[in-house]
Amino acid sequence: MFTVKKSLGQHFLKDGVVIQKIVDSLMQDPFSNLLEVGPGGGALTKSLLEIPDIHFKAVELDDEKIAYLKRTYPYLQDRIIAKDFLEIDAPFTEPFTVIGNFPYNISTQILFKILDWKDQVPVVIGMFQKEVAQRAASAEGSKVYGVLSVLIQAFYEVEYLFDVSNESFNPPPKVQSGVIRLKRKQTELSVKSERAFKVLVKTAFNQRRKTLRNAVKSLFTAEVLQDELFNKRAEALSVSEFAALTFRMS
């Protein structure tokens, strides 16, 4: 069959019930183009290829898995992008949905990569290490609410769908997993600029134990910093409050 490569963070899904739940979640929103990230041994791929009338592509870095997938599913001969997901260009010119059992060692970077494509990607169904999934979905006030939460939720509604036991994989990872759904928001967030928004959020959470007044003082005038809002810590601010603050940056 194939070997499992720890260096690539490979843990292959084997639980048919979980696979069906992922596919059911995917089918709740219409799509015509689908990208699977890290198909590996093809457990999820097999079900995805049964979906009628879609254009399917997969991105896979491991040559051994690529050869296996092409042997097992001849349809994939010219539909596998043999590259690192973090280095590819958008695989479709039209909008596309992204799905995958994402490699846990780069899962946060994968979400930020998808943000670069946000105008083309209306929906993402992803399996992540549970703590990453929780971070992406968490609301302000949560201990795990942070940069990832705010930047993703600025553009997507994030829903934590279900837990996945480590026994659902071969080999079982040492961590629990969770599946989340991202749906692109219909209304654009009003910000001074996306760059200003990112700088503010990253600066605020870089010293999350400090009050905003101390954490982001380099970004605002002394006068603006007198506002009581700056008595709060970063984790207490909603996405919309961060967005509104960008207009007051110096």
C-alpha positions as CSV (number, residue, x, y, z in Angstrom):
1,M,0.0,0.0,0.0
2,F,2.0,3.0,1.3
3,T,4.1,4.2,4.3
4,V,3.2,6.8,6.8
5,K,5.7,9.6,7.0
6,K,5.9,11.4,10.3
7,S,8.0,14.1,8.8
8,L,4.9,15.2,6.8
9,G,2.6,15.0,9.8
10,Q,0.7,12.1,8.2
11,H,-2.3,10.6,10.1
12,F,-4.7,8.9,7.7
13,L,-8.4,9.0,8.4
14,K,-10.0,5.5,8.4
15,D,-13.3,6.0,10.1
16,G,-16.2,5.7,7.6
17,V,-18.7,7.3,9.9
18,V,-16.5,10.4,10.3
19,I,-15.8,10.5,6.5
20,Q,-19.6,10.5,5.8
21,K,-20.2,13.3,8.4
22,I,-17.5,15.4,6.6
23,V,-19.1,14.8,3.2
24,D,-22.6,15.5,4.6
25,S,-21.3,18.8,5.9
26,L,-19.7,19.6,2.6
27,M,-22.9,19.0,0.7
28,Q,-24.9,21.6,2.7
29,D,-23.6,24.4,0.4
30,P,-23.6,24.3,-3.4
31,F,-20.2,24.2,-5.3
32,S,-18.9,23.2,-8.6
33,N,-15.1,23.3,-8.0
34,L,-13.5,21.4,-5.1
35,L,-9.9,21.3,-3.9
36,E,-8.9,18.6,-1.4
37,V,-5.7,19.4,0.6
38,G,-3.6,16.4,1.6
39,P,-5.6,13.4,0.2
40,G,-2.9,11.0,1.5
41,G,-4.3,7.5,1.2
42,G,-7.5,8.6,-0.4
43,A,-10.0,7.6,2.3
44,L,-11.9,10.9,2.0
45,T,-11.0,11.3,-1.7
46,K,-12.9,8.1,-2.6
47,S,-16.2,9.7,-1.3
48,L,-15.5,13.1,-2.9
49,L,-15.0,11.5,-6.3
50,E,-18.5,10.1,-6.1
51,I,-20.0,13.6,-6.0
52,P,-21.6,14.2,-9.5
53,D,-20.9,17.1,-11.8
54,I,-18.0,18.8,-10.0
55,H,-14.5,19.7,-11.0
56,F,-12.1,18.1,-8.5
57,K,-8.4,18.7,-7.8
58,A,-6.2,17.6,-5.0
59,V,-2.9,19.0,-3.7
60,E,-0.4,16.4,-2.3
61,L,3.3,16.7,-1.6
62,D,4.2,13.1,-1.1
63,D,5.3,11.3,-4.3
64,E,4.5,7.9,-2.9
65,K,0.9,8.9,-2.1
66,I,0.5,10.6,-5.5
67,A,1.6,7.4,-7.3
68,Y,-0.8,5.4,-5.1
69,L,-3.7,7.7,-5.7
70,K,-3.2,7.7,-9.5
71,R,-3.1,3.9,-9.5
72,T,-6.2,3.6,-7.4
73,Y,-8.2,6.4,-8.9
74,P,-7.3,6.8,-12.6
75,Y,-9.6,9.9,-12.7
76,L,-6.9,11.7,-10.8
77,Q,-4.1,11.3,-13.4
78,D,-4.1,15.0,-14.3
79,R,-5.9,16.4,-11.3
80,I,-3.2,16.2,-8.6
81,I,-1.1,19.2,-7.9
82,A,2.2,17.8,-6.7
83,K,3.4,20.7,-4.6
84,D,3.4,22.1,-1.0
85,F,-0.1,23.6,-0.5
86,L,1.5,26.7,1.0
87,E,3.3,27.4,-2.2
88,I,0.6,26.9,-4.8
89,D,-1.4,29.5,-6.7
90,A,-5.2,29.3,-6.6
91,P,-6.0,26.1,-8.6
92,F,-9.2,27.4,-10.2
93,T,-10.1,30.7,-11.8
94,E,-13.7,30.3,-10.6
95,P,-14.8,30.1,-7.0
96,F,-13.9,26.9,-5.3
97,T,-14.5,25.0,-2.0
98,V,-11.6,23.7,0.1
99,I,-11.8,20.5,2.0
100,G,-9.2,18.4,3.8
101,N,-7.7,16.5,6.7
102,F,-5.1,19.2,7.0
103,P,-1.6,18.3,8.1
104,Y,-1.5,19.4,11.7
105,N,2.1,20.8,11.6
106,I,1.1,23.5,9.1
107,S,-2.7,23.9,9.8
108,T,-2.5,27.5,11.0
109,Q,-0.5,28.5,7.9
110,I,-3.1,26.7,5.8
111,L,-5.9,28.9,7.2
112,F,-3.9,32.0,6.5
113,K,-3.2,30.8,3.0
114,I,-6.9,30.4,2.5
115,L,-7.4,34.0,3.7
116,D,-5.3,35.1,0.8
117,W,-7.8,33.4,-1.5
118,K,-10.9,34.6,0.4
119,D,-12.5,36.2,-2.6
120,Q,-12.5,32.9,-4.4
121,V,-13.2,30.5,-1.5
122,P,-16.8,30.7,-0.1
123,V,-16.6,27.5,2.0
124,V,-13.9,25.5,3.8
125,I,-14.5,22.2,5.5
126,G,-11.4,21.2,7.5
127,M,-10.2,18.8,10.0
128,F,-7.6,20.2,12.4
129,Q,-5.9,19.5,15.7
130,K,-8.7,20.2,18.1
131,E,-7.1,23.2,19.7
132,V,-6.5,24.9,16.4
133,A,-10.2,24.2,15.4
134,Q,-11.3,25.7,18.7
135,R,-9.1,28.7,18.3
136,A,-10.5,29.4,14.8
137,A,-14.1,29.2,16.1
138,S,-13.7,30.9,19.6
139,A,-15.4,34.1,20.5
140,E,-14.0,37.1,22.4
141,G,-13.5,36.4,26.1
142,S,-12.2,32.9,25.5
143,K,-8.7,32.0,26.6
144,V,-8.0,30.5,23.2
145,Y,-9.3,33.6,21.3
146,G,-6.4,35.2,19.5
147,V,-4.9,36.4,16.2
148,L,-6.2,33.4,14.2
149,S,-9.7,33.8,15.6
150,V,-10.0,37.5,14.7
151,L,-8.4,37.3,11.3
152,I,-10.4,34.3,10.2
153,Q,-13.7,35.6,11.7
154,A,-13.3,39.0,10.0
155,F,-14.1,37.3,6.7
156,Y,-15.7,33.9,7.6
157,E,-18.5,32.6,9.9
158,V,-16.7,29.8,11.7
159,E,-18.7,26.8,13.0
160,Y,-17.2,24.0,15.1
161,L,-18.9,20.9,13.7
162,F,-17.7,17.9,15.7
163,D,-14.9,16.2,17.5
164,V,-12.9,13.3,16.0
165,S,-11.3,10.7,18.2
166,N,-7.6,9.9,17.6
167,E,-8.7,6.3,17.1
168,S,-10.3,7.4,13.8
169,F,-6.8,7.6,12.3
170,N,-3.9,5.4,11.3
171,P,-1.6,5.9,13.1
172,P,-3.6,7.6,15.9
173,P,-2.2,11.1,16.6
174,K,-1.4,12.0,20.2
175,V,-4.0,14.8,20.0
176,Q,-7.7,15.0,19.5
177,S,-9.1,16.5,16.3
178,G,-12.0,18.7,15.3
179,V,-13.9,19.6,12.1
180,I,-14.9,23.2,11.4
181,R,-16.7,24.9,8.6
182,L,-15.9,28.3,7.3
183,K,-18.5,30.2,5.3
184,R,-17.6,33.5,3.7
185,K,-19.5,36.5,5.2
186,Q,-21.9,38.2,2.9
187,T,-21.1,41.7,4.1
188,E,-17.6,43.1,4.0
189,L,-16.0,44.1,7.3
190,S,-15.4,47.9,7.3
191,V,-11.7,48.5,8.0
192,K,-9.2,51.3,7.3
193,S,-7.3,48.8,5.3
194,E,-6.6,45.0,5.6
195,R,-3.0,45.8,6.4
196,A,-3.9,48.1,9.3
197,F,-6.3,45.5,10.6
198,K,-3.7,42.8,10.6
199,V,-1.1,45.0,12.2
200,L,-3.5,46.0,14.9
201,V,-4.6,42.5,15.7
202,K,-1.1,41.0,15.7
203,T,0.3,43.8,17.8
204,A,-2.6,43.6,20.3
205,F,-2.2,39.9,20.9
206,N,1.6,40.0,20.9
207,Q,1.4,41.1,24.5
208,R,-2.0,39.8,25.3
209,R,-1.5,40.0,29.1
210,K,-1.1,43.8,28.9
211,T,-3.9,46.2,28.5
212,L,-4.5,47.5,25.0
213,R,-3.1,50.9,26.0
214,N,0.3,49.3,26.6
215,A,0.2,46.7,23.9
216,V,-0.7,49.0,21.0
217,K,0.5,52.4,22.1
218,S,2.8,52.7,19.1
219,L,-0.2,52.6,16.8
220,F,-2.3,55.5,18.3
221,T,-1.9,59.0,19.5
222,A,-1.8,59.8,23.2
223,E,-5.2,61.4,22.8
224,V,-6.9,58.4,21.3
225,L,-5.3,56.1,23.9
226,Q,-7.2,57.9,26.7
227,D,-10.4,56.1,25.6
228,E,-11.6,53.6,28.2
229,L,-11.6,50.9,25.5
230,F,-7.9,50.7,25.9
231,N,-8.3,49.5,29.5
232,K,-9.3,46.2,28.1
233,R,-7.1,43.3,27.0
234,A,-7.0,42.1,23.4
235,E,-9.0,39.0,24.1
236,A,-12.0,41.1,25.3
237,L,-12.4,42.9,22.0
238,S,-14.8,41.6,19.3
239,V,-13.8,41.4,15.6
240,S,-16.0,44.4,14.9
241,E,-14.3,46.4,17.7
242,F,-10.9,45.7,16.3
243,A,-12.2,46.8,12.8
244,A,-13.6,50.0,14.2
245,L,-10.3,50.8,16.0
246,T,-8.4,50.7,12.7
247,F,-10.0,54.1,11.7
248,R,-8.4,55.7,14.8
249,M,-4.9,54.4,14.1
250,S,-2.3,57.1,13.5
